[in-house]
């Protein structure tokens, strides 16, 4: 068993070098003792704190009303638990701590002193703030993404409506205006002309299908005449037949064919343009 002297040394060493800060306040709220751990936490020497400063002198000003309330509570209840405070070091840096304290009273109920412990939670506090900021940023991004999605879906809906309207309107105009004229021409045409008119009719029918819509995609940058030639080539017409139907020269059609191949990305390939165009209907 330890003798008295050694026991006192043991308790003093435990108080001074414990992994948490310890302090005691007198009834006047002035600090009457503080261990080395808490003094190092604050950057003060014992003589600068003990007998001179209160808890209100060591915390940020905005937390002083909180200390007043907790002081009243410890006088009534005898303890306070898990309180968050922000200490201000001598060099001005801030230390976030978790405080637990209890009170000691005499036989008449008069406060003799309080004893408290503090744990440095600065790292945990900073991590929590970083996490909260990240969540807030993520929430803002989520809201922005949802708004963008609404705009995109609204645009897509309008595009589908407009595409459907244009398709139906075009189909109606062709059926009511062009097809009757083609039928009238077929009755008077030669066999060769009748064949060409039938090919033209088939091409016109495809104008309202997916093939025409794919050709009109802005990424291809095809002109109206190039789209018209594409439709004819897809039906199997040769360059000269296209030239005859368009009342232009074979050279002009060849020029358009080269441009079309370049825009569709097959200018350096041996792919047949007519066969390539058929894949647009798949």
TIDOGU-86589 format. One record per residue (C-alpha): residue in three letters; x, y, z. Coordinates in pm, 1 decimal. Example, Ala and Ser with C-alpha at 12.3 -4.5 7.8 and 13.67 -1.06 7.14 Angstrom:
2
{node ALA; {1230.0; -450.0; 780.0}};
{node SER; {1367.0; -106.0; 714.0}};
END
This chain:
282
{node UNK; {0.0; 0.0; 0.0}};
{node UNK; {128.8; 349.6; -89.7}};
{node UNK; {231.6; 588.8; 183.4}};
{node UNK; {68.1; 931.2; 218.9}};
{node UNK; {341.6; 1120.8; 37.0}};
{node UNK; {347.3; 893.6; -262.8}};
{node UNK; {-32.3; 888.3; -281.2}};
{node UNK; {-47.9; 1268.4; -293.8}};
{node UNK; {218.2; 1273.5; -566.3}};
{node UNK; {16.1; 1018.4; -762.3}};
{node UNK; {-304.0; 1225.6; -738.8}};
{node UNK; {-120.6; 1546.4; -825.8}};
{node UNK; {38.9; 1384.3; -1131.1}};
{node UNK; {-299.9; 1247.9; -1239.0}};
{node UNK; {-459.7; 1591.9; -1203.8}};
{node UNK; {-182.7; 1777.1; -1387.1}};
{node UNK; {-125.7; 1539.4; -1677.2}};
{node UNK; {-462.6; 1374.3; -1736.6}};
{node UNK; {-561.5; 1354.0; -2107.4}};
{node UNK; {-849.7; 1596.9; -2038.8}};
{node UNK; {-850.9; 1944.8; -1894.4}};
{node UNK; {-952.8; 1993.2; -1528.7}};
{node UNK; {-1045.1; 2316.6; -1349.3}};
{node UNK; {-1224.1; 2440.4; -1038.8}};
{node UNK; {-1424.0; 2762.4; -989.4}};
{node UNK; {-1487.6; 2938.3; -660.2}};
{node UNK; {-1834.4; 3069.6; -567.7}};
{node UNK; {-1732.8; 3404.9; -719.7}};
{node UNK; {-1678.2; 3225.4; -1055.5}};
{node UNK; {-1303.0; 3290.3; -1046.0}};
{node UNK; {-1079.0; 2997.3; -1138.5}};
{node UNK; {-911.1; 2854.5; -827.7}};
{node UNK; {-721.5; 2575.5; -1003.1}};
{node UNK; {-652.0; 2441.8; -1353.0}};
{node UNK; {-438.2; 2148.2; -1462.5}};
{node UNK; {-147.6; 2158.8; -1702.7}};
{node UNK; {-349.2; 1994.2; -1983.3}};
{node UNK; {-607.8; 2272.8; -1988.1}};
{node UNK; {-344.4; 2546.6; -1945.0}};
{node UNK; {-159.3; 2407.8; -2249.8}};
{node UNK; {-488.9; 2392.6; -2433.7}};
{node UNK; {-531.8; 2766.5; -2368.7}};
{node UNK; {-165.5; 2868.0; -2403.9}};
{node UNK; {-157.6; 3036.0; -2061.5}};
{node UNK; {65.2; 2997.9; -1755.5}};
{node UNK; {-99.8; 2912.5; -1422.8}};
{node UNK; {-24.4; 3256.4; -1274.3}};
{node UNK; {-210.0; 3423.1; -1564.6}};
{node UNK; {-531.4; 3233.4; -1497.8}};
{node UNK; {-566.9; 3103.2; -1140.4}};
{node UNK; {-718.9; 3363.1; -910.6}};
{node UNK; {-758.1; 3610.4; -1198.6}};
{node UNK; {-987.7; 3482.7; -1471.1}};
{node UNK; {-1336.8; 3339.8; -1485.4}};
{node UNK; {-1482.2; 3108.6; -1750.7}};
{node UNK; {-1640.1; 3414.5; -1913.3}};
{node UNK; {-1288.8; 3555.0; -1972.6}};
{node UNK; {-1182.6; 3242.5; -2163.1}};
{node UNK; {-1475.7; 3187.4; -2399.3}};
{node UNK; {-1591.7; 3379.5; -2707.5}};
{node UNK; {-1809.6; 3682.5; -2613.5}};
{node UNK; {-2121.9; 3547.9; -2783.1}};
{node UNK; {-2122.9; 3247.0; -2547.2}};
{node UNK; {-2118.9; 3450.2; -2222.0}};
{node UNK; {-2503.7; 3447.5; -2193.6}};
{node UNK; {-2481.6; 3068.3; -2228.8}};
{node UNK; {-2232.5; 3053.9; -1940.0}};
{node UNK; {-2465.2; 3268.3; -1722.8}};
{node UNK; {-2747.8; 3022.1; -1779.7}};
{node UNK; {-2529.9; 2719.3; -1711.2}};
{node UNK; {-2395.2; 2878.0; -1391.0}};
{node UNK; {-2750.0; 2915.6; -1263.3}};
{node UNK; {-2826.4; 2555.6; -1360.4}};
{node UNK; {-2525.5; 2411.3; -1176.0}};
{node UNK; {-2625.6; 2605.2; -864.3}};
{node UNK; {-2975.5; 2453.7; -880.8}};
{node UNK; {-2912.2; 2103.8; -1016.6}};
{node UNK; {-2557.2; 2050.5; -900.8}};
{node UNK; {-2425.7; 1954.1; -1245.1}};
{node UNK; {-2426.1; 2030.8; -1617.2}};
{node UNK; {-2343.3; 1780.3; -1890.5}};
{node UNK; {-2209.9; 1775.3; -2247.2}};
{node UNK; {-2194.3; 2149.7; -2304.0}};
{node UNK; {-2025.6; 2289.0; -2615.8}};
{node UNK; {-1802.7; 2592.6; -2564.4}};
{node UNK; {-1550.3; 2779.8; -2774.1}};
{node UNK; {-1236.7; 2879.8; -2583.4}};
{node UNK; {-1004.9; 3157.3; -2700.9}};
{node UNK; {-637.1; 3080.2; -2663.3}};
{node UNK; {-390.9; 3344.3; -2553.0}};
{node UNK; {-269.9; 3370.3; -2915.5}};
{node UNK; {-627.3; 3425.1; -3036.9}};
{node UNK; {-688.8; 3084.1; -3187.0}};
{node UNK; {-1012.6; 2909.2; -3100.6}};
{node UNK; {-1050.2; 2571.0; -2934.2}};
{node UNK; {-1382.8; 2388.1; -2934.1}};
{node UNK; {-1441.5; 2185.6; -2617.6}};
{node UNK; {-1701.7; 1963.7; -2453.7}};
{node UNK; {-1757.6; 2061.2; -2086.2}};
{node UNK; {-1894.2; 1855.1; -1798.0}};
{node UNK; {-1909.2; 2004.8; -1447.4}};
{node UNK; {-2044.6; 1938.7; -1099.7}};
{node UNK; {-2083.9; 2153.0; -786.1}};
{node UNK; {-1978.7; 2102.7; -421.1}};
{node UNK; {-2199.4; 2251.7; -147.6}};
{node UNK; {-2159.6; 2280.5; 231.9}};
{node UNK; {-2410.2; 2146.1; 483.5}};
{node UNK; {-2625.8; 2456.3; 449.9}};
{node UNK; {-2640.3; 2425.0; 69.5}};
{node UNK; {-2398.8; 2707.1; 2.9}};
{node UNK; {-2179.0; 2664.7; -307.0}};
{node UNK; {-1817.8; 2594.9; -217.5}};
{node UNK; {-1676.2; 2536.2; -564.3}};
{node UNK; {-1738.4; 2369.9; -898.8}};
{node UNK; {-1513.9; 2119.6; -1070.7}};
{node UNK; {-1515.5; 2070.1; -1443.6}};
{node UNK; {-1351.8; 1871.5; -1720.4}};
{node UNK; {-1303.0; 1976.2; -2082.3}};
{node UNK; {-1220.5; 1766.3; -2389.0}};
{node UNK; {-1076.1; 1925.6; -2701.8}};
{node UNK; {-1319.8; 1846.4; -2986.0}};
{node UNK; {-1183.1; 2101.9; -3234.0}};
{node UNK; {-1098.8; 1839.1; -3495.8}};
{node UNK; {-1440.3; 1675.7; -3462.2}};
{node UNK; {-1607.2; 2018.6; -3480.5}};
{node UNK; {-1417.9; 2110.3; -3797.8}};
{node UNK; {-1499.1; 1775.3; -3957.8}};
{node UNK; {-1866.1; 1821.8; -3871.1}};
{node UNK; {-1864.8; 2169.2; -4027.2}};
{node UNK; {-1690.0; 2039.5; -4339.4}};
{node UNK; {-1943.7; 1759.4; -4365.7}};
{node UNK; {-2234.3; 2002.5; -4316.9}};
{node UNK; {-2092.0; 2236.2; -4582.5}};
{node UNK; {-2049.1; 1942.0; -4822.2}};
{node UNK; {-2405.7; 1830.4; -4761.0}};
{node UNK; {-2531.4; 2183.9; -4818.1}};
{node UNK; {-2330.8; 2211.6; -5140.0}};
{node UNK; {-2458.3; 1871.9; -5252.4}};
{node UNK; {-2812.4; 1981.1; -5173.3}};
{node UNK; {-2769.6; 2296.2; -5384.5}};
{node UNK; {-2630.5; 2090.2; -5672.7}};
{node UNK; {-2922.0; 1850.3; -5639.1}};
{node UNK; {-3173.9; 2135.3; -5654.0}};
{node UNK; {-2995.3; 2287.4; -5955.2}};
{node UNK; {-2986.8; 1947.6; -6128.7}};
{node UNK; {-3357.1; 1894.6; -6064.1}};
{node UNK; {-3433.5; 2238.9; -6209.6}};
{node UNK; {-3218.8; 2165.1; -6515.3}};
{node UNK; {-3394.5; 1831.4; -6557.8}};
{node UNK; {-3732.0; 2003.7; -6546.0}};
{node UNK; {-3620.0; 2250.0; -6812.4}};
{node UNK; {-3475.6; 1968.4; -7024.2}};
{node UNK; {-3785.3; 1749.7; -6996.5}};
{node UNK; {-4005.6; 2049.7; -7072.8}};
{node UNK; {-3795.1; 2125.2; -7380.9}};
{node UNK; {-3809.4; 1761.0; -7490.3}};
{node UNK; {-4187.3; 1756.6; -7448.5}};
{node UNK; {-4219.1; 2071.9; -7657.2}};
{node UNK; {-3981.8; 1929.0; -7917.4}};
{node UNK; {-4185.2; 1608.8; -7940.5}};
{node UNK; {-4505.6; 1812.7; -7977.0}};
{node UNK; {-4349.4; 2035.2; -8242.2}};
{node UNK; {-4198.4; 1736.9; -8423.9}};
{node UNK; {-4535.0; 1560.9; -8425.9}};
{node UNK; {-4710.0; 1876.5; -8548.2}};
{node UNK; {-4459.6; 1930.5; -8831.0}};
{node UNK; {-4475.0; 1566.0; -8931.7}};
{node UNK; {-4854.9; 1561.2; -8941.9}};
{node UNK; {-4872.2; 1896.6; -9119.1}};
{node UNK; {-4616.8; 1790.0; -9379.1}};
{node UNK; {-4791.6; 1459.4; -9436.5}};
{node UNK; {-5125.3; 1633.7; -9479.5}};
{node UNK; {-4984.4; 1881.1; -9734.4}};
{node UNK; {-4820.2; 1602.0; -9933.8}};
{node UNK; {-5131.8; 1386.0; -9933.8}};
{node UNK; {-5364.2; 1674.0; -10027.5}};
{node UNK; {-5140.9; 1861.6; -10273.0}};
{node UNK; {-4854.1; 1655.2; -10411.1}};
{node UNK; {-4996.8; 1302.3; -10441.3}};
{node UNK; {-5299.3; 1404.8; -10651.0}};
{node UNK; {-5066.0; 1587.6; -10889.2}};
{node UNK; {-4832.6; 1285.6; -10912.0}};
{node UNK; {-5129.0; 1056.5; -10987.8}};
{node UNK; {-5244.5; 1290.3; -11263.0}};
{node UNK; {-4893.4; 1295.9; -11414.8}};
{node UNK; {-4866.6; 913.7; -11403.5}};
{node UNK; {-5179.8; 876.6; -11619.4}};
{node UNK; {-5018.2; 1077.2; -11899.2}};
{node UNK; {-4656.3; 965.4; -11855.4}};
{node UNK; {-4446.3; 719.5; -12052.4}};
{node UNK; {-4349.6; 389.7; -11881.9}};
{node UNK; {-4007.8; 531.9; -11792.0}};
{node UNK; {-4154.5; 854.3; -11657.5}};
{node UNK; {-4417.0; 654.5; -11467.6}};
{node UNK; {-4138.0; 456.4; -11298.5}};
{node UNK; {-3961.4; 776.6; -11200.1}};
{node UNK; {-4285.2; 923.5; -11069.2}};
{node UNK; {-4344.0; 612.4; -10859.0}};
{node UNK; {-3994.0; 649.2; -10710.5}};
{node UNK; {-4067.5; 1015.0; -10642.1}};
{node UNK; {-4394.1; 920.0; -10474.0}};
{node UNK; {-4211.7; 668.0; -10253.3}};
{node UNK; {-3954.5; 930.2; -10163.1}};
{node UNK; {-4228.4; 1174.4; -10067.0}};
{node UNK; {-4393.9; 912.7; -9848.8}};
{node UNK; {-4068.5; 869.0; -9657.6}};
{node UNK; {-4042.5; 1240.1; -9588.2}};
{node UNK; {-4270.4; 1204.5; -9288.1}};
{node UNK; {-4090.2; 896.8; -9152.3}};
{node UNK; {-3792.8; 848.2; -8922.7}};
{node UNK; {-3553.1; 859.9; -9217.3}};
{node UNK; {-3636.7; 1221.8; -9295.5}};
{node UNK; {-3624.0; 1323.3; -8928.3}};
{node UNK; {-3280.1; 1166.1; -8889.2}};
{node UNK; {-3152.6; 1345.4; -9197.1}};
{node UNK; {-3278.0; 1676.9; -9058.9}};
{node UNK; {-3073.0; 1633.5; -8739.9}};
{node UNK; {-2859.2; 1946.4; -8701.6}};
{node UNK; {-2544.2; 1741.6; -8640.1}};
{node UNK; {-2532.7; 1641.5; -9009.9}};
{node UNK; {-2569.1; 2003.3; -9134.6}};
{node UNK; {-2736.9; 1881.4; -9453.0}};
{node UNK; {-2896.4; 2139.9; -9678.5}};
{node UNK; {-3253.5; 2103.5; -9808.0}};
{node UNK; {-3126.1; 1999.7; -10152.2}};
{node UNK; {-2884.8; 1745.2; -9999.1}};
{node UNK; {-3168.8; 1592.4; -9794.3}};
{node UNK; {-3376.9; 1572.5; -10111.7}};
{node UNK; {-3096.4; 1392.0; -10293.9}};
{node UNK; {-3048.2; 1153.6; -10000.1}};
{node UNK; {-3415.3; 1052.8; -10019.3}};
{node UNK; {-3384.3; 982.4; -10391.4}};
{node UNK; {-3062.0; 784.8; -10355.9}};
{node UNK; {-3216.6; 574.1; -10081.1}};
{node UNK; {-3493.2; 461.0; -10318.9}};
{node UNK; {-3230.2; 321.4; -10554.5}};
{node UNK; {-3211.7; 601.4; -10809.3}};
{node UNK; {-2878.0; 644.9; -10985.3}};
{node UNK; {-2694.1; 974.4; -11014.5}};
{node UNK; {-2821.8; 1042.5; -11368.3}};
{node UNK; {-3180.8; 959.4; -11270.1}};
{node UNK; {-3156.2; 1202.2; -10978.7}};
{node UNK; {-3013.0; 1466.0; -11211.1}};
{node UNK; {-3300.8; 1416.5; -11456.6}};
{node UNK; {-3565.9; 1442.4; -11181.9}};
{node UNK; {-3405.4; 1758.1; -11043.6}};
{node UNK; {-3347.4; 1903.2; -11390.5}};
{node UNK; {-2978.9; 1954.5; -11317.2}};
{node UNK; {-2645.5; 1812.3; -11435.2}};
{node UNK; {-2485.4; 1485.6; -11330.8}};
{node UNK; {-2179.6; 1684.5; -11220.6}};
{node UNK; {-2393.4; 1889.9; -10982.6}};
{node UNK; {-2543.7; 1576.4; -10828.8}};
{node UNK; {-2195.0; 1423.5; -10793.8}};
{node UNK; {-2083.3; 1742.0; -10618.3}};
{node UNK; {-2375.0; 1708.7; -10374.8}};
{node UNK; {-2299.1; 1339.2; -10320.3}};
{node UNK; {-1939.7; 1421.9; -10220.1}};
{node UNK; {-2062.0; 1684.3; -9975.6}};
{node UNK; {-2315.0; 1441.6; -9828.9}};
{node UNK; {-2049.7; 1171.0; -9781.8}};
{node UNK; {-1823.8; 1420.7; -9605.8}};
{node UNK; {-2098.8; 1543.8; -9372.1}};
{node UNK; {-2206.2; 1188.8; -9286.2}};
{node UNK; {-1845.6; 1094.5; -9206.9}};
{node UNK; {-1794.9; 836.1; -9480.9}};
{node UNK; {-1583.6; 1034.5; -9727.2}};
{node UNK; {-1276.5; 821.9; -9649.0}};
{node UNK; {-1462.9; 491.5; -9654.0}};
{node UNK; {-1560.3; 261.9; -9939.3}};
{node UNK; {-1920.1; 243.4; -9815.0}};
{node UNK; {-2188.1; 287.4; -10078.8}};
{node UNK; {-2385.0; 606.3; -10005.8}};
{node UNK; {-2721.4; 451.8; -10096.7}};
{node UNK; {-2662.0; 151.8; -9868.5}};
{node UNK; {-2538.4; 377.9; -9588.3}};
{node UNK; {-2854.0; 589.3; -9611.5}};
{node UNK; {-3068.0; 280.0; -9565.9}};
{node UNK; {-2921.5; 235.7; -9218.1}};
{node UNK; {-3091.8; 562.0; -9116.7}};
{node UNK; {-3424.9; 379.3; -9124.7}};
{node UNK; {-3312.6; 108.9; -8881.2}};
END
